[in-house]
């Protein structure tokens, strides 16, 4: 059943959600729907949606619900009836969670699980200050301070690496504050429904992924805990 798993992935900025989403996508054969990647795609294409979203993203602020809901639910609607997916960066507000819940009930495909990747704030600040993104494949990279002036190429596709405006020091604290104030309460929405599970996001990437596989109940093929 893992290929039809419907999962929402949560965690503060810098928790490594994107990396874990990619690993889970590959291991479980799921579609990866990232609100951030979708907005950056629209920005790269020069669409009105991308331009409007960037005004908020570059300041470390949440994009308004109306823009996000329509875009992400459109992606979900485009999947096959039996297709599983990982939502990365959505929902971020209770309104978004309620809209998702309603849309999935219409399709008779309710969310199976919500997974929270937890990381202490001090570690988040350290990670975000050294995070760079590939312009080609959007893969995240964590660089040491000595590498900032001459960052290496992407390990996956050799694309150019860059630091997003919202990963710069003045935006980092804003992003964490926004998450704690507006996004964290969404976890209560799923906790109340018995769908929320949590893992530590500290450690090697594969260690964190192993925790995710275990807590999701997917150690054995076909199982969803």
PyMOL commands that set and color helices and strands:
alter all, ss='L'
color gray80, all
select helices_A, chain A and resi 2-4+17-28+35-45+48-57+65-77+94-106+121-129+145-150+165-167+169-191+205-215
alter helices_A, ss='H'
color red, helices_A
select strands_A, chain A and resi 6-10+31-34+85-88+113-118+131-134+140-142+161-162+196-200
alter strands_A, ss='S'
color yellow, strands_A
deselect
rebuild
show_as cartoon
